[in-house]
């Protein structure tokens, strides 16, 4: 049986970009935690709203 490759990981460098693009000079880790918590909140509360990634 062949090995399966995730399509996002396979195409990331060719025709897709990262899901989020942001830059931080300071406090990168705290901003990353904030980004993840906001994504979880939005996905949990507004998943029926049709918001794309």
MMTF fields as JSON, N, C-alpha, C and O atoms, coordinates in Angstrom:
{
  "mmtfVersion": "1.0.0",
  "mmtfProducer": "UNKNOWN",
  "numBonds": 211,
  "numAtoms": 212,
  "numGroups": 53,
  "numChains": 1,
  "numModels": 1,
  "chainsPerModel": [1],
  "groupsPerChain": [53],
  "chainIdList": ["A"],
  "bondAtomList": [4, 2, 8, 6, 12, 10, 16, 14, 20, 18, 24, 22, 28, 26, 32, 30, 36, 34, 40, 38, 44, 42, 48, 46, 52, 50, 56, 54, 60, 58, 64, 62, 68, 66, 72, 70, 76, 74, 80, 78, 84, 82, 88, 86, 92, 90, 96, 94, 100, 98, 104, 102, 108, 106, 112, 110, 116, 114, 120, 118, 124, 122, 128, 126, 132, 130, 136, 134, 140, 138, 144, 142, 148, 146, 152, 150, 156, 154, 160, 158, 164, 162, 168, 166, 172, 170, 176, 174, 180, 178, 184, 182, 188, 186, 192, 190, 196, 194, 200, 198, 204, 202, 208, 206],
  "bondOrderList": [1, 1, 1, 1, 1, 1, 1, 1, 1, 1, 1, 1, 1, 1, 1, 1, 1, 1, 1, 1, 1, 1, 1, 1, 1, 1, 1, 1, 1, 1, 1, 1, 1, 1, 1, 1, 1, 1, 1, 1, 1, 1, 1, 1, 1, 1, 1, 1, 1, 1, 1, 1],
  "groupList": [{"groupName": "UNK", "atomNameList": ["N", "CA", "C", "O"], "elementList": ["N", "C", "C", "O"], "formalChargeList": [0, 0, 0, 0], "bondAtomList": [1, 0, 2, 1, 3, 2], "bondOrderList": [1, 1, 2], "singleLetterCode": "X", "chemCompType": "L-PEPTIDE LINKING"}],
  "groupTypeList": [0, 0, 0, 0, 0, 0, 0, 0, 0, 0, 0, 0, 0, 0, 0, 0, 0, 0, 0, 0, 0, 0, 0, 0, 0, 0, 0, 0, 0, 0, 0, 0, 0, 0, 0, 0, 0, 0, 0, 0, 0, 0, 0, 0, 0, 0, 0, 0, 0, 0, 0, 0, 0],
  "groupIdList": [1, 2, 3, 4, 5, 6, 7, 8, 9, 10, 11, 12, 13, 14, 15, 16, 17, 18, 19, 20, 21, 22, 23, 24, 25, 26, 27, 28, 29, 30, 31, 32, 33, 34, 35, 36, 37, 38, 39, 40, 41, 42, 43, 44, 45, 46, 47, 48, 49, 50, 51, 52, 53],
  "secStructList": [7, 7, 7, 7, 7, 7, 2, 2, 2, 2, 2, 6, 6, 6, 6, 7, 7, 7, 1, 7, 7, 7, 7, 7, 1, 1, 7, 2, 2, 2, 2, 2, 2, 2, 2, 2, 2, 2, 2, 2, 2, 2, 2, 2, 2, 1, 4, 4, 4, 6, 7, 7, 7],
  "xCoordList": [0.851, 0.0, 0.898, 1.884, 0.57, 1.397, 1.274, 0.316, 2.247, 2.235, 1.373, 1.463, 0.549, -0.34, 0.329, 1.005, 0.136, 0.694, -0.464, -1.411, -0.386, -1.43, -1.363, -0.284, -2.491, -2.451, -1.972, -1.297, -2.3, -1.824, -0.307, 0.353, 0.236, 1.688, 2.406, 3.516, 1.795, 2.419, 2.44, 3.415, 1.363, 1.245, 1.658, 1.57, 2.099, 2.336, 3.356, 3.158, 4.428, 5.449, 5.159, 5.816, 4.209, 3.975, 2.843, 3.058, 1.648, 0.528, -0.338, -1.41, 0.093, -0.654, 0.303, 1.493, -0.236, 0.554, 0.114, -0.824, 0.78, 0.389, -0.991, -1.407, -1.703, -3.053, -3.038, -3.946, -2.03, -1.93, -0.533, 0.461, -0.487, 0.774, 0.798, 0.007, 1.691, 1.86, 3.282, 3.945, 3.739, 5.12, 5.124, 4.289, 6.059, 6.158, 7.621, 8.49, 7.869, 9.238, 9.53, 10.61, 8.573, 8.742, 7.549, 6.502, 7.718, 6.641, 5.999, 4.774, 6.811, 6.303, 5.466, 4.399, 5.955, 5.245, 3.884, 2.912, 3.794, 2.498, 1.516, 0.319, 2.015, 1.135, 0.701, -0.406, 1.564, 1.189, 0.086, -0.868, 0.212, -0.827, -2.139, -3.206, -2.065, -3.266, -3.91, -5.134, -3.104, -3.62, -4.325, -5.41, -3.724, -4.321, -5.622, -6.609, -5.626, -6.854, -7.973, -9.134, -7.644, -8.67, -9.221, -10.427, -8.352, -8.815, -9.745, -10.771, -9.39, -10.243, -11.598, -12.637, -11.585, -12.831, -13.726, -14.922, -13.139, -13.922, -14.468, -15.626, -13.65, -14.121, -15.226, -16.178, -15.096, -16.089, -17.409, -18.476, -17.349, -18.583, -19.189, -20.406, -18.363, -18.868, -18.644, -18.511, -18.602, -18.342, -19.478, -19.248, -20.671, -21.817, -21.907, -22.752, -21.055, -21.138, -20.487, -20.649, -19.767, -19.153, -17.874, -17.54, -17.148, -15.883, -14.804, -14.63, -14.085, -13.035, -11.792, -11.704, -10.848, -9.621, -8.877, -7.809],
  "yCoordList": [-1.174, 0.0, 1.239, 1.285, 2.229, 3.425, 4.378, 4.328, 5.226, 6.238, 7.418, 7.876, 7.899, 9.019, 10.333, 10.407, 11.35, 12.673, 13.643, 13.632, 14.486, 15.478, 16.521, 17.043, 16.836, 17.742, 19.149, 19.766, 19.681, 21.025, 21.041, 21.947, 20.055, 20.001, 19.761, 20.254, 19.019, 18.708, 19.922, 20.131, 20.736, 21.863, 23.198, 24.222, 23.217, 24.471, 25.349, 26.56, 24.774, 25.581, 25.902, 26.772, 25.241, 25.402, 26.371, 27.366, 26.092, 26.95, 27.4, 27.966, 27.166, 27.638, 28.353, 28.041, 29.315, 30.005, 29.523, 28.735, 29.991, 29.658, 30.224, 31.193, 29.632, 30.076, 31.479, 32.27, 31.794, 33.142, 33.695, 32.971, 34.983, 35.69, 36.878, 37.809, 36.853, 37.987, 37.98, 36.944, 39.17, 39.351, 39.98, 40.832, 39.562, 40.096, 40.382, 39.53, 41.576, 41.919, 41.445, 40.922, 41.627, 41.222, 40.363, 40.387, 39.62, 38.806, 37.875, 37.771, 37.207, 36.295, 35.187, 34.841, 34.634, 33.504, 33.919, 33.179, 35.08, 35.512, 35.835, 35.58, 36.392, 36.668, 35.388, 35.315, 34.384, 33.091, 32.442, 31.897, 32.499, 31.954, 32.702, 32.088, 34.025, 34.82, 34.449, 34.347, 34.247, 33.866, 32.518, 32.356, 31.563, 30.229, 30.285, 29.656, 31.039, 31.115, 31.822, 31.427, 32.861, 33.519, 32.586, 32.567, 31.814, 30.863, 29.818, 29.478, 29.308, 28.323, 28.933, 28.303, 30.164, 30.828, 31.061, 30.772, 31.583, 31.857, 30.568, 30.517, 29.53, 28.266, 27.664, 27.086, 27.803, 27.219, 27.985, 27.373, 29.307, 30.086, 30.452, 30.604, 30.595, 31.054, 30.043, 30.422, 28.783, 27.779, 27.703, 27.332, 28.043, 28.004, 29.245, 29.293, 30.251, 31.513, 31.452, 32.379, 30.402, 30.267, 31.063, 31.462, 31.305, 32.038, 31.079, 30.003, 31.466, 30.588, 30.705, 31.566, 29.829, 29.833, 31.115, 31.306],
  "zCoordList": [0.0, 0.0, 0.0, 0.735, -0.806, -0.954, 0.223, 0.994, 0.339, 1.393, 0.956, -0.183, 1.862, 1.555, 1.959, 2.985, 1.152, 1.417, 1.584, 0.797, 2.617, 2.835, 1.721, 1.44, 1.079, -0.078, 0.25, -0.575, 1.434, 1.781, 1.911, 1.403, 2.58, 2.742, 1.437, 1.235, 0.56, -0.724, -1.646, -2.368, -1.63, -2.55, -1.95, -2.627, -0.721, -0.022, -0.729, -0.828, -1.217, -1.861, -3.306, -3.876, -3.915, -5.342, -5.663, -6.355, -5.171, -5.557, -4.389, -4.606, -3.175, -2.012, -1.071, -1.016, -0.332, 0.671, 2.046, 2.163, 3.065, 4.424, 4.708, 4.072, 5.654, 5.974, 6.579, 6.323, 7.37, 7.929, 7.67, 7.715, 7.4, 7.206, 8.153, 8.002, 9.12, 10.004, 10.514, 10.562, 10.898, 11.331, 12.711, 13.017, 13.536, 14.884, 15.195, 15.012, 15.661, 16.047, 17.465, 17.741, 18.356, 19.755, 20.16, 19.512, 21.218, 21.802, 20.787, 20.722, 20.006, 18.977, 19.606, 19.098, 20.71, 21.318, 21.858, 21.704, 22.483, 23.018, 21.892, 22.021, 20.792, 19.661, 18.963, 18.43, 18.963, 18.397, 19.222, 18.668, 20.543, 21.422, 21.212, 21.174, 21.076, 20.826, 19.491, 19.402, 18.467, 17.15, 17.214, 16.655, 17.884, 17.995, 18.785, 18.403, 19.892, 20.691, 19.926, 20.036, 19.154, 18.34, 17.276, 17.03, 16.643, 15.625, 16.233, 15.642, 17.412, 18.079, 18.433, 18.237, 18.958, 19.337, 18.121, 18.157, 17.051, 15.844, 15.251, 14.835, 15.208, 14.65, 15.504, 14.981, 16.836, 17.73, 17.689, 17.638, 17.71, 17.813, 16.464, 16.357, 15.435, 14.142, 13.028, 11.864, 13.367, 12.334, 11.314, 10.163, 11.711, 10.799, 9.912, 9.018, 10.137, 9.401, 8.026, 7.233, 7.731, 6.421, 6.256, 5.14, 7.341, 7.27, 6.803, 7.375, 5.768, 5.256, 6.131, 7.006, 5.874, 6.654, 6.455, 7.036]
}
